[in-house]
């Protein structure tokens, strides 16, 4: 047997689930009773399996160079076994390369390019996202208080978790940067009686949320704007600010400037919540083994991840103080598996919504993206942190502690339902 096929057999032997590979000439390798069946239509794809480049294998699947049979959960179990090292180690770069990437990132994230990249992802199809998201279409990590909590319940729990952390009060002005399909914006308005402004760069989301605002009679105190955070008027700062699943699109070189902008938009003493995906390794902005390249090409062009330590540095350099940090990584793994399972159960409807060859590519890409990210959060290759920030306090500790309606959170008990 040639060395390439020998390497393939070694990879198959490591899998915790039975895998059979069919080569272009009809030769089969692996288990005669497979849980996962892989049919290679192109010889070039064989090398990707032999070398453990699962991102390139994903691209082969999207482009039709291989066919897969089996569940996404079993496929991810097999995929993780072919990696020799953590994808966070494989994506680590030297200091000079990181510096060059940071410089490139600064000029890459322009207003126009960021808008195009957001629209590439979020304007795919509202109906498609509606197949596998919860009824509120909350497209970010949920919060599971109990093992029995459903996805819909967990998303509502997450929305309220953020509102409690921000200590929202009646009459306050609230800004949601990257408001998505309006889940947090509308929850805060309807449950906390605040004046709410949301912004997005997605035309679909902008239109969708404004229809919800009108349908629920919230005109006048809730608004959704098609606008970049850098274009907001800071002459009248907001009392509270949330940014959920948005700062991944900012770019590492602009991270300090992003938090500086949040500070200028926030009134003195106000609170800001940054909820976003963070890198599992200190020196990588994407996952190795081709996984980051796959996401860049098919899902989130221009997305960059930074480690939570770098997030906290940028928070400080931006003139804010991090007053609470919470890691929700296991919650995101469970959220993504819920999304993945929902999409798998509705593939026929997905093909109706996204017909033709391009629709097929999109569906294949999202099947791998959702399950692959679930696997990545399970392994700790990527993480999710909520960072609660405040403008640097001006008073003494005693003044900030009492009276109790001061914003600074001296204790965590107010965040949790008793």
C-alpha positions in Angstrom: 0.0 0.0 0.0 1.3 3.5 -0.9 2.3 5.9 2.0 -0.8 8.1 1.4 -3.3 5.3 1.8 -1.3 3.9 4.7 -1.7 7.3 6.4 -5.5 7.2 5.7 -5.8 3.8 7.4 -3.9 5.1 10.4 -6.4 8.0 10.7 -9.3 5.7 10.4 -7.9 3.4 13.1 -7.9 6.4 15.6 -11.6 7.1 15.2 -13.9 6.3 18.1 -16.6 5.5 15.6 -16.5 3.1 12.7 -15.5 4.9 9.4 -15.4 3.5 5.9 -13.7 5.4 3.0 -14.4 4.7 -0.6 -11.7 6.0 -3.0 -12.4 7.3 -6.5 -11.5 4.0 -8.1 -14.0 2.1 -5.9 -11.4 0.8 -3.4 -12.7 0.8 0.2 -10.7 1.2 3.4 -11.9 1.0 7.0 -14.9 -0.6 8.6 -17.2 -2.9 6.6 -20.1 -1.8 9.0 -19.5 2.0 9.2 -21.2 4.6 11.3 -19.7 7.2 9.0 -19.2 6.6 5.2 -16.9 8.9 3.2 -16.9 8.7 -0.6 -14.0 10.5 -2.2 -14.7 11.8 -5.7 -11.4 13.6 -6.1 -8.0 12.3 -5.4 -6.8 15.6 -4.0 -9.2 15.3 -1.1 -7.5 12.0 0.1 -4.4 13.9 1.2 -6.5 16.2 3.4 -7.7 13.2 5.4 -4.2 11.7 5.6 -2.7 15.0 7.0 -5.6 15.8 9.3 -6.6 19.0 7.5 -10.3 18.9 8.6 -10.9 22.4 7.3 -9.9 21.4 3.8 -12.0 18.3 4.1 -14.9 20.5 5.0 -14.3 22.5 1.9 -14.1 19.3 -0.2 -17.6 18.4 1.2 -19.1 21.8 0.5 -17.7 21.8 -3.1 -18.9 18.2 -3.8 -15.5 16.6 -4.0 -16.5 14.1 -1.2 -19.9 12.8 0.0 -20.6 12.0 3.6 -23.2 9.7 5.3 -23.8 9.7 9.0 -24.9 12.0 11.8 -23.0 15.3 12.5 -22.3 14.2 16.0 -20.6 11.0 14.9 -18.8 12.9 12.2 -17.4 15.4 14.7 -16.3 12.5 17.0 -14.3 11.1 14.0 -13.0 14.5 12.9 -11.5 15.4 16.3 -9.6 12.1 16.4 -7.6 12.9 13.3 -6.0 15.9 14.9 -2.5 15.4 16.2 -2.4 18.7 18.1 -4.9 21.2 19.4 -6.1 23.6 16.7 -5.1 26.4 19.0 -1.5 25.2 18.9 -1.5 24.7 15.1 -2.7 28.3 14.5 0.0 29.9 16.8 2.1 32.3 14.8 5.4 34.1 15.5 5.5 37.6 17.0 6.4 39.3 13.7 3.7 37.4 11.8 1.1 38.5 14.4 2.3 42.1 14.1 1.9 41.9 10.3 -1.6 40.4 10.6 -2.6 43.1 13.1 -1.4 45.8 10.7 -3.3 44.2 7.8 -6.4 43.8 10.1 -6.4 47.5 10.9 -6.7 48.5 7.2 -9.0 45.6 6.4 -11.9 46.5 8.7 -13.3 49.5 6.9 -16.9 50.6 7.2 -17.8 49.5 3.7 -16.0 46.1 3.9 -17.4 45.3 7.4 -20.9 46.0 6.1 -20.4 43.7 3.1 -19.1 40.9 5.3 -22.0 41.2 7.8 -24.5 41.1 4.9 -22.7 38.0 3.4 -23.5 36.1 6.6 -26.7 37.5 8.1 -28.6 38.3 4.9 -28.4 34.7 3.6 -32.1 34.1 4.4 -34.2 35.0 7.4 -36.3 31.9 6.8 -33.3 29.6 6.8 -32.1 30.9 10.2 -35.6 30.6 11.5 -35.5 26.8 10.8 -32.9 26.1 13.6 -32.8 29.2 15.9 -35.3 29.6 18.8 -38.6 31.5 18.1 -36.9 34.8 19.1 -34.0 34.1 16.7 -31.4 34.8 19.2 -28.2 34.0 17.4 -25.7 33.8 20.3 -24.8 31.6 23.2 -27.7 30.6 25.4 -27.7 30.3 29.2 -28.8 26.9 30.6 -29.8 27.2 34.3 -30.7 23.5 34.5 -30.1 20.3 32.4 -33.8 20.2 31.5 -33.9 23.8 30.1 -34.9 23.9 26.4 -33.1 26.1 23.8 -36.0 28.6 23.8 -36.0 28.8 27.6 -32.2 29.1 27.7 -32.2 32.0 25.3 -34.7 33.9 27.4 -32.6 33.1 30.4 -29.6 34.5 28.6 -31.4 37.7 27.7 -32.5 38.2 31.3 -29.0 37.3 32.6 -27.6 40.2 30.5 -30.3 42.6 31.6 -29.8 41.8 35.3 -26.0 42.2 34.9 -26.6 45.6 33.3 -29.0 46.5 36.2 -31.5 47.9 33.7 -34.0 50.3 35.3 -37.2 51.9 34.0 -36.7 54.9 31.8 -33.0 54.3 31.1 -31.6 54.6 27.5 -30.2 51.3 26.3 -28.1 50.7 23.2 -27.7 47.2 21.6 -24.6 47.1 19.2 -25.2 44.4 16.7 -28.8 43.8 17.7 -29.4 40.8 15.3 -33.0 39.9 15.0 -34.0 42.0 18.0 -34.2 39.4 20.8 -32.3 41.4 23.5 -33.6 44.7 22.3 -37.3 43.7 22.6 -36.8 41.7 25.7 -35.2 44.6 27.5 -38.0 47.0 26.3 -40.9 44.8 27.3 -39.5 43.5 30.6 -37.5 46.5 31.9 -39.4 49.5 30.5 -36.4 51.1 28.9 -35.9 53.3 25.8 -34.0 51.0 23.4 -31.9 51.6 20.3 -30.4 48.7 18.3 -28.0 48.9 15.4 -27.1 46.4 12.7 -25.4 46.3 9.3 -27.7 43.6 8.0 -30.5 44.9 5.8 -32.6 41.7 6.5 -32.3 42.1 10.2 -33.0 45.8 10.1 -36.3 45.3 8.2 -37.3 42.2 10.3 -36.9 44.0 13.7 -38.7 47.1 12.5 -41.6 45.0 11.6 -41.6 43.5 15.1 -41.4 46.9 16.7 -44.5 48.0 14.7 -46.4 44.8 15.4 -45.8 45.0 19.1 -46.7 48.7 19.3 -43.2 49.8 20.6 -42.7 52.7 18.2 -41.4 55.8 20.0 -39.3 53.9 22.6 -37.7 51.2 20.5 -35.8 51.7 17.3 -33.6 49.7 15.0 -31.1 51.5 12.8 -29.0 50.4 9.9 -25.7 51.8 11.2 -22.1 51.1 12.1 -21.2 51.6 15.8 -18.5 54.1 14.6 -21.1 56.3 13.1 -23.3 56.7 16.2 -23.8 60.2 17.7 -22.1 60.3 21.1 -23.4 63.7 22.1 -26.1 62.1 24.3 -24.5 59.0 25.9 -26.5 55.9 26.7 -27.1 54.6 30.3 -26.4 51.0 29.4 -24.9 49.3 26.4 -24.8 45.7 25.3 -22.8 44.1 22.5 -23.7 40.4 21.9 -21.9 38.3 19.3 -20.6 41.4 17.5 -17.0 42.2 18.5 -15.8 39.1 16.7 -16.2 41.2 13.5 -14.2 44.2 14.8 -10.6 42.9 14.2 -7.8 42.6 16.7 -6.1 45.8 15.5 -9.2 47.8 16.1 -10.2 46.2 19.4 -8.9 49.1 21.7 -10.6 51.6 19.4 -13.8 49.6 19.7 -13.9 49.8 23.5 -12.9 53.5 23.3 -15.9 54.1 21.2 -18.1 52.1 23.7 -16.8 54.4 26.4 -17.7 57.6 24.5 -21.2 56.2 23.9 -21.6 55.4 27.6 -22.6 57.9 30.3 -20.2 58.2 33.3 -20.9 55.4 35.7 -22.9 53.4 33.1 -22.5 49.7 32.5 -21.6 48.0 29.2 -21.8 44.2 28.5 -19.6 42.7 25.9 -20.6 39.1 25.1 -18.5 37.4 22.5 -16.4 34.5 21.3 -12.8 34.4 22.4 -9.8 32.4 21.2 -8.8 29.3 23.2 -5.1 30.1 22.7 -3.2 33.3 23.5 -1.5 33.7 20.1 -4.1 32.6 17.5 -6.8 34.6 15.9 -8.4 31.6 14.3 -8.4 27.8 14.6 -5.7 25.7 12.9 -6.1 22.4 11.0 -7.8 24.5 8.3 -10.8 25.1 10.5 -10.4 28.9 10.6 -9.8 29.1 6.9 -13.1 27.2 6.3 -15.1 29.6 8.5 -13.4 32.6 6.8 -14.3 31.3 3.4 -17.9 30.1 3.9 -19.3 31.6 7.1 -17.7 34.7 8.6 -15.3 36.5 6.2 -13.2 38.9 8.2 -13.9 37.4 11.6 -11.1 37.5 14.1 -10.8 36.0 17.6 -8.7 37.2 20.5 -7.9 35.6 23.9 -9.9 36.9 26.9 -6.6 38.3 28.3 -6.2 40.5 25.2 -9.9 41.5 25.5 -9.3 42.7 29.0 -6.2 44.6 27.9 -8.2 46.4 25.2 -11.0 47.1 27.7 -8.5 48.9 29.9 -6.7 50.6 27.1 -10.1 51.8 25.9 -10.7 53.6 29.2 -13.1 51.1 30.7 -12.8 48.8 33.8 -13.8 45.2 33.7 -16.0 44.7 36.8 -17.1 41.1 36.1 -16.0 38.3 33.7 -18.0 35.0 33.2 -17.0 32.1 30.9 -20.0 30.5 29.2 -18.1 28.1 27.0 -20.0 24.9 28.0 -23.3 26.8 27.4 -22.2 27.6 23.9 -21.4 23.9 23.1 -24.9 22.9 24.2 -26.4 25.8 22.2 -24.6 24.9 19.0 -25.6 21.2 19.3 -29.2 22.4 19.7 -28.9 24.4 16.5 -27.1 21.6 14.7 -29.8 19.0 15.7 -32.6 21.4 14.6 -31.0 22.0 11.2 -30.4 18.2 10.7 -34.1 17.6 11.5 -35.2 20.1 8.9 -32.9 19.6 5.9 -35.7 19.1 3.5 -37.1 22.5 4.3 -33.7 24.0 4.2 -33.3 22.8 0.6 -36.6 24.4 -0.3 -35.6 27.7 1.2 -32.1 27.6 -0.4 -32.5 25.8 -3.7 -30.0 25.0 -6.4 -26.2 24.4 -6.4 -25.4 27.5 -4.3 -28.1 26.7 -1.8 -26.7 23.2 -1.5 -23.2 24.6 -0.8 -24.6 26.9 1.9 -26.5 24.1 3.6 -23.5 21.9 3.6 -21.3 24.7 5.0 -23.7 25.4 7.8 -24.1 21.7 8.7 -20.3 21.5 9.2 -20.0 25.0 10.8 -22.6 24.4 13.5 -21.4 20.9 14.5 -17.8 21.8 14.1 -18.2 24.9 16.4 -20.0 22.7 19.0 -17.1 20.3 19.0 -14.6 23.2 19.3 -16.4 24.7 22.3 -16.6 21.2 23.9 -12.8 20.8 23.5 -12.0 24.4 24.7 -10.4 25.4 21.4 -12.6 28.5 21.5 -14.6 30.1 24.3 -17.3 32.6 25.2 -16.9 35.4 27.7 -19.3 38.0 29.1 -17.3 41.0 30.2 -19.2 43.6 32.2 -17.5 47.0 32.0 -17.9 50.4 33.5 -16.3 53.8 33.0 -13.5 54.1 35.5 -15.1 55.0 38.9 -14.7 58.6 40.1 -15.8 58.2 43.7 -14.3 56.4 46.8 -15.1 52.8 47.6 -17.4 53.9 50.4 -19.3 56.3 48.1 -19.7 53.6 45.5 -20.9 51.0 47.9 -23.7 53.1 49.4 -26.4 54.1 48.7 -27.3 50.8 47.1 -28.5 52.2 43.8 -25.0 53.0 42.7 -24.2 51.1 39.5 -20.9 49.5 40.6 -21.6 45.8 41.3 -20.1 45.1 44.7 -21.7 41.6 44.8 -22.8 39.1 42.3 -26.0 38.1 44.0 -28.1 40.6 42.0 -27.3 38.7 38.8 -28.9 35.5 39.7 -32.5 34.4 40.4 -32.9 33.2 44.0 
